[in-house]
């Protein structure tokens, strides 16, 4: 049940803020740990509906047309990199992933026997079974036939198929259509000829014949710069690119007056003042969500393999081909023993020597989450249920596992936070707090946080909830994880908020919005 609480006004009481905290130059903020401004006074009981929205940007596409990258800022301008898609007329017909979703071609990923049972029971459902009785029947079917993991990954899809009843697209049809995914038919007649050979029912033939559009996807690699005070466009850099879909969701990086960004299949660098292209380098792979990291005049990115580029000219310095993935973003881990680049791969977490790319260590982890570190401790949100949230400790002779909190959740994309020797995870359907040193569970609260990664300021955690419809704020205190303030925000799900001083930059479905969370007290 939604709590009705009065929002906050945030007033900055420190006049000696660290300069970097008035910026948000990369994914997860100045130190890449999700933490922003340190000292603020939170004044409650102010009767306002939500923080003041200062501006909205011109239209910028998202999702299938522009991905899910987040916003960065140097304190003067806000920046966003987008693989900007568009549709152009064509005689060709292509069943790509977007069209498959729109046509409802979602497969059921279950063992053959269970798939057959799903179809048999769906087709035999009585049309008189409807409403709450149908809901109860579906709930019992899922409880009786699926294990816990199957419930999380396939439960909602199966429920949807049962509710559609005989109108649901048969699984054998979905299987058949999957064989031509991304296949190019030279014309409508060529597509219709193939469809007619499949013995599809007439209604399904018509659905697919008319549902595959007479357009093809095109895209440009774009960086947009907006004035932080007004939201007006300052400059826009556009490079001809390749369509790579919603998976192209990298957040750019700002360092030394330059912006480093990932496009459809390139990494490129522009001048932050005017957007002038300084260099570009092909990656030989597409659909990258990894956000570049700047360190020691190098740019590090996970683009199928882990790579380092010279930040001055884009030349590749090294490539570690044993590390695979495209979704996770690297961080810098500096402790008394060594300095390394740490990143989740598709299956594990690893650390590399920054100058050579040599693998220093590899351990359980994996997935899209960004690790968090504090001195000798490293916190990783892993994709496997036996890993869950895991803490590693750097020692003189290497890295050892300190503790882990196994869990079974559908999503493992959100990034953890570290604050005052406590580990926080706002994601995977929960708010979790664990003692960082001992691994003791301090609090676990169910909540509708999912893919987005939270941020922290002045001892408060800000996180999207319920598909990013709301921004919630919670004290980073295990005893108060249920005591949230909630703002209606309507952000773009799968993105994360950015905090520039007291200005909150939010990616939305059609652009960027800026909110004022506080008022600085003048000197």
KAGIUR-V899102 format. One record per residue. N is the residue number from 1. OMEGA is omega in whole degrees, 0 to 359 (NA if undefined). NEAR is the number of other C-alpha atoms within 8 Angstrom. D_FIRST is the distance of its C-alpha to the first C-alpha in Angstrom with 1 decimal. Layout:
<<N,OMEGA,NEAR,D_FIRST> <N,OMEGA,NEAR,D_FIRST>>
//
This chain:
<<1,182,2,0.0> <2,177,3,3.8> <3,178,5,6.4> <4,182,5,9.5> <5,180,7,12.4> <6,182,12,16.0> <7,186,15,17.3> <8,161,13,20.5> <9,183,11,24.1> <10,180,12,26.1> <11,180,13,29.7> <12,182,13,32.2> <13,178,9,34.5> <14,178,7,36.7> <15,180,8,39.7> <16,181,4,40.9> <17,172,9,38.2> <18,186,6,39.2> <19,183,6,40.3> <20,184,7,38.4> <21,171,13,35.0> <22,177,13,35.7> <23,173,15,35.7> <24,196,18,33.5> <25,184,12,36.4> <26,175,14,35.0> <27,178,12,32.0> <28,169,12,29.9> <29,187,16,31.9> <30,180,13,35.2> <31,179,7,35.4> <32,182,10,33.4> <33,178,11,30.9> <34,186,11,27.9> <35,181,12,28.9> <36,187,15,29.9> <37,191,13,31.1> <38,188,9,31.6> <39,178,9,31.9> <40,175,12,29.6> <41,183,8,28.6> <42,181,8,24.9> <43,183,9,25.0> <44,176,8,21.8> <45,172,7,21.3> <46,188,9,22.8> <47,174,6,21.6> <48,182,7,21.3> <49,180,7,18.8> <50,179,8,19.3> <51,182,12,22.3> <52,174,7,25.4> <53,184,9,26.2> <54,181,10,29.9> <55,170,9,30.9> <56,182,10,30.2> <57,166,12,32.8> <58,185,9,34.9> <59,175,6,33.6> <60,184,10,33.3> <61,180,12,32.4> <62,177,13,29.8> <63,181,10,28.7> <64,184,9,31.7> <65,183,12,33.7> <66,174,16,33.0> <67,187,15,31.0> <68,178,15,28.2> <69,181,13,30.3> <70,189,14,29.1> <71,172,14,30.9> <72,181,18,33.5> <73,174,14,35.5> <74,181,11,38.6> <75,177,11,37.6> <76,180,8,39.7> <77,173,11,38.4> <78,184,13,35.4> <79,176,12,36.3> <80,174,13,34.8> <81,187,15,36.7> <82,164,13,36.0> <83,193,17,37.8> <84,185,11,38.0> <85,174,14,38.3> <86,178,8,39.9> <87,177,8,41.4> <88,182,8,45.1> <89,179,7,47.0> <90,173,8,48.9> <91,183,9,50.8> <92,176,12,49.1> <93,183,16,46.2> <94,175,12,43.8> <95,179,13,40.8> <96,184,8,38.8> <97,180,8,35.3> <98,180,8,33.8> <99,178,10,35.6> <100,179,11,34.7> <101,182,9,30.9> <102,179,7,31.5> <103,179,9,33.6> <104,182,7,30.9> <105,178,10,33.2> <106,184,7,30.8> <107,177,7,32.5> <108,184,9,31.2> <109,179,6,32.1> <110,175,8,32.8> <111,186,6,36.1> <112,182,6,38.5> <113,180,6,38.2> <114,176,9,34.4> <115,180,11,34.8> <116,179,8,37.4> <117,177,8,35.2> <118,183,9,32.3> <119,181,10,34.8> <120,182,8,36.6> <121,177,8,33.5> <122,183,11,32.2> <123,182,8,35.6> <124,180,6,35.9> <125,177,9,32.6> <126,178,5,33.4> <127,178,6,32.5> <128,177,4,31.6> <129,185,8,28.7> <130,177,8,25.8> <131,184,6,22.3> <132,178,6,20.3> <133,176,8,23.5> <134,178,10,23.9> <135,179,9,20.4> <136,180,8,21.3> <137,179,8,24.7> <138,180,10,23.4> <139,180,8,21.0> <140,179,8,24.0> <141,180,8,26.4> <142,180,10,24.4> <143,184,9,24.1> <144,191,6,27.8> <145,185,7,29.3> <146,172,9,27.5> <147,188,7,27.3> <148,181,6,24.4> <149,178,10,25.5> <150,177,10,26.3> <151,183,12,22.9> <152,186,10,21.4> <153,186,8,24.1> <154,187,11,25.1> <155,183,10,22.5> <156,179,9,20.8> <157,180,8,24.3> <158,177,10,25.7> <159,179,9,23.0> <160,179,8,23.8> <161,178,10,27.5> <162,180,11,27.1> <163,175,7,25.3> <164,179,8,28.2> <165,183,11,30.6> <166,179,6,34.2> <167,179,5,33.3> <168,177,8,32.1> <169,181,9,34.7> <170,181,7,36.6> <171,180,9,36.4> <172,176,6,40.1> <173,178,9,40.0> <174,178,12,37.4> <175,181,9,39.7> <176,180,8,42.6> <177,179,9,41.1> <178,181,7,40.0> <179,179,6,43.7> <180,176,8,44.3> <181,180,10,41.4> <182,174,8,43.0> <183,181,7,46.3> <184,173,8,48.2> <185,186,10,49.8> <186,183,9,52.5> <187,176,9,51.9> <188,181,11,50.0> <189,178,6,52.9> <190,176,9,52.6> <191,181,12,48.9> <192,178,9,49.6> <193,179,8,52.5> <194,180,8,50.3> <195,181,11,47.6> <196,180,9,50.4> <197,186,6,51.6> <198,182,6,48.3> <199,175,6,48.5> <200,171,9,45.1> <201,184,6,44.3> <202,182,6,45.3> <203,180,6,41.8> <204,175,9,40.7> <205,182,11,43.9> <206,180,9,43.2> <207,182,9,39.6> <208,180,9,40.8> <209,181,11,44.0> <210,186,7,42.3> <211,177,9,39.1> <212,194,10,40.9> <213,177,7,41.7> <214,181,9,45.1> <215,174,11,43.9> <216,183,11,44.0> <217,174,9,41.8> <218,182,11,43.3> <219,172,13,42.0> <220,172,14,42.9> <221,190,14,42.0> <222,166,13,40.8> <223,179,12,40.0> <224,175,12,38.8> <225,181,13,39.4> <226,174,14,37.7> <227,186,12,38.6> <228,181,9,35.9> <229,188,7,36.5> <230,184,8,36.5> <231,179,12,35.2> <232,180,8,38.5> <233,178,11,40.0> <234,174,8,42.8> <235,179,9,43.9> <236,178,10,43.1> <237,183,10,44.8> <238,176,8,45.0> <239,178,7,46.7> <240,185,7,47.4> <241,180,12,45.2> <242,176,9,44.1> <243,183,11,41.0> <244,172,11,38.7> <245,184,12,35.3> <246,179,13,31.8> <247,174,10,32.8> <248,189,18,34.9> <249,181,14,32.1> <250,172,15,34.1> <251,183,18,33.5> <252,182,17,36.9> <253,181,15,38.5> <254,179,14,40.5> <255,177,8,43.4> <256,176,4,46.8> <257,179,8,46.3> <258,178,10,45.6> <259,179,12,42.6> <260,187,13,42.5> <261,177,14,40.5> <262,177,15,40.2> <263,182,15,40.8> <264,177,15,41.1> <265,179,14,43.9> <266,164,11,45.2> <267,182,12,44.6> <268,186,14,45.9> <269,178,13,46.4> <270,175,12,46.7> <271,184,12,47.7> <272,181,10,44.7> <273,189,5,46.9> <274,179,6,47.9> <275,181,12,46.4> <276,179,8,49.8> <277,179,10,49.9> <278,175,9,51.5> <279,174,9,51.3> <280,182,10,49.6> <281,177,9,49.8> <282,181,7,49.0> <283,181,9,46.8> <284,178,6,47.8> <285,186,8,44.2> <286,173,9,41.3> <287,184,13,37.5> <288,176,16,36.9> <289,179,14,33.6> <290,181,15,35.1> <291,186,16,35.4> <292,178,17,38.9> <293,176,12,39.7> <294,174,11,42.6> <295,173,8,44.8> <296,179,4,48.5> <297,176,8,49.4> <298,174,10,47.7> <299,182,13,44.8> <300,180,13,43.0> <301,175,13,40.9> <302,182,17,39.9> <303,188,13,41.3> <304,170,9,42.0> <305,178,13,44.0> <306,185,13,43.7> <307,174,14,46.0> <308,180,13,47.3> <309,173,12,48.8> <310,184,12,51.1> <311,183,9,49.1> <312,184,5,52.3> <313,178,7,53.5> <314,179,12,51.0> <315,179,7,53.4> <316,182,9,51.8> <317,177,9,52.7> <318,177,9,51.5> <319,176,10,49.4> <320,186,11,48.1> <321,179,7,48.1> <322,180,5,46.7> <323,185,9,43.3> <324,177,12,41.3> <325,179,11,38.1> <326,191,14,36.9> <327,185,10,33.2> <328,181,16,33.2> <329,182,16,34.4> <330,174,17,37.0> <331,176,12,36.9> <332,178,9,39.8> <333,180,11,40.0> <334,176,10,42.6> <335,186,9,43.5> <336,183,6,46.8> <337,183,8,47.9> <338,171,6,47.4> <339,183,10,45.8> <340,172,11,44.2> <341,183,12,42.0> <342,180,13,39.0> <343,169,13,36.9> <344,168,19,35.1> <345,179,16,37.1> <346,184,10,35.9> <347,185,10,36.4> <348,170,13,37.1> <349,184,14,37.0> <350,172,13,40.4> <351,183,12,42.3> <352,172,12,45.3> <353,189,12,48.2> <354,186,9,47.7> <355,186,4,51.4> <356,184,7,52.3> <357,180,12,49.1> <358,177,8,50.2> <359,179,10,47.4> <360,186,8,47.3> <361,177,9,44.6> <362,183,9,42.1> <363,179,7,39.4> <364,181,9,36.3> <365,176,17,33.5> <366,179,15,33.5> <367,187,16,31.0> <368,185,14,29.9> <369,177,15,28.4> <370,179,15,30.4> <371,174,15,31.6> <372,181,13,31.4> <373,175,11,34.4> <374,182,7,35.6> <375,185,8,39.3> <376,184,11,40.2> <377,180,10,36.7> <378,183,13,35.0> <379,186,13,31.4> <380,172,14,30.8> <381,186,19,27.8> <382,184,17,29.6> <383,184,13,29.0> <384,185,9,30.2> <385,179,10,28.2> <386,178,7,31.0> <387,180,15,30.8> <388,174,15,27.2> <389,187,12,27.3> <390,181,16,31.0> <391,177,13,33.0> <392,178,12,36.7> <393,176,11,39.4> <394,179,12,42.5> <395,183,9,45.7> <396,185,5,49.4> <397,179,4,50.0> <398,183,7,46.9> <399,179,9,43.1> <400,177,8,41.6> <401,181,9,38.2> <402,175,10,36.8> <403,174,9,33.7> <404,178,11,31.0> <405,181,9,27.5> <406,179,10,27.6> <407,177,9,24.4> <408,180,9,23.8> <409,181,10,21.5> <410,184,8,22.0> <411,178,10,22.2> <412,185,15,24.3> <413,186,14,24.8> <414,184,18,23.0> <415,181,15,25.5> <416,176,16,25.3> <417,172,13,26.0> <418,180,13,28.4> <419,178,9,28.2> <420,177,4,30.3> <421,174,8,31.2> <422,177,11,27.6> <423,179,14,26.3> <424,172,12,22.9> <425,175,12,21.3> <426,184,16,18.2> <427,179,18,18.2> <428,177,14,18.6> <429,183,11,14.9> <430,163,13,15.0> <431,188,15,16.0> <432,175,12,19.3> <433,182,13,21.9> <434,175,12,25.4> <435,188,12,28.6> <436,185,11,30.7> <437,184,7,34.0> <438,185,6,33.3> <439,180,11,30.5> <440,176,7,28.8> <441,180,8,25.0> <442,179,9,23.5> <443,173,11,19.8> <444,183,9,17.5> <445,176,9,13.7> <446,180,7,11.9> <447,185,9,10.6> <448,170,11,11.2> <449,185,16,14.5> <450,190,15,17.5> <451,185,13,21.0> <452,178,16,21.0> <453,183,14,22.6> <454,173,16,21.4> <455,184,15,23.8> <456,176,12,24.6> <457,176,13,26.2> <458,177,9,27.3> <459,178,9,25.3> <460,178,10,22.0> <461,177,13,20.4> <462,185,12,19.3> <463,174,15,17.6> <464,180,17,16.3> <465,179,13,12.9> <466,179,9,11.8> <467,177,12,15.5> <468,175,14,16.4> <469,183,12,14.6> <470,166,14,13.5> <471,178,13,15.6> <472,174,13,14.1> <473,185,11,16.5> <474,175,13,16.6> <475,179,11,19.7> <476,184,10,21.7> <477,184,6,21.7> <478,180,8,20.6> <479,186,6,19.6> <480,184,9,17.2> <481,178,13,15.3> <482,187,7,11.9> <483,185,7,13.0> <484,163,10,12.5> <485,190,11,13.5> <486,179,13,12.4> <487,173,11,14.9> <488,189,8,15.0> <489,181,8,17.8> <490,177,8,18.3> <491,176,13,20.4> <492,181,12,22.2> <493,181,10,20.5> <494,172,9,22.7> <495,178,13,24.2> <496,180,12,23.7> <497,177,14,23.9> <498,185,14,27.3> <499,181,14,28.1> <500,190,14,31.5> <501,176,10,32.1> <502,178,13,29.3> <503,180,11,29.0> <504,178,12,26.2> <505,188,13,27.4> <506,174,15,24.9> <507,177,14,26.0> <508,186,11,24.8> <509,185,10,25.7> <510,178,8,28.8> <511,182,13,29.7> <512,173,12,28.9> <513,178,13,27.3> <514,180,13,28.1> <515,175,13,26.0> <516,180,12,27.4> <517,183,13,25.4> <518,181,10,28.2> <519,178,9,31.7> <520,176,7,34.6> <521,183,8,36.9> <522,179,4,40.5> <523,NA,3,43.3>>
//
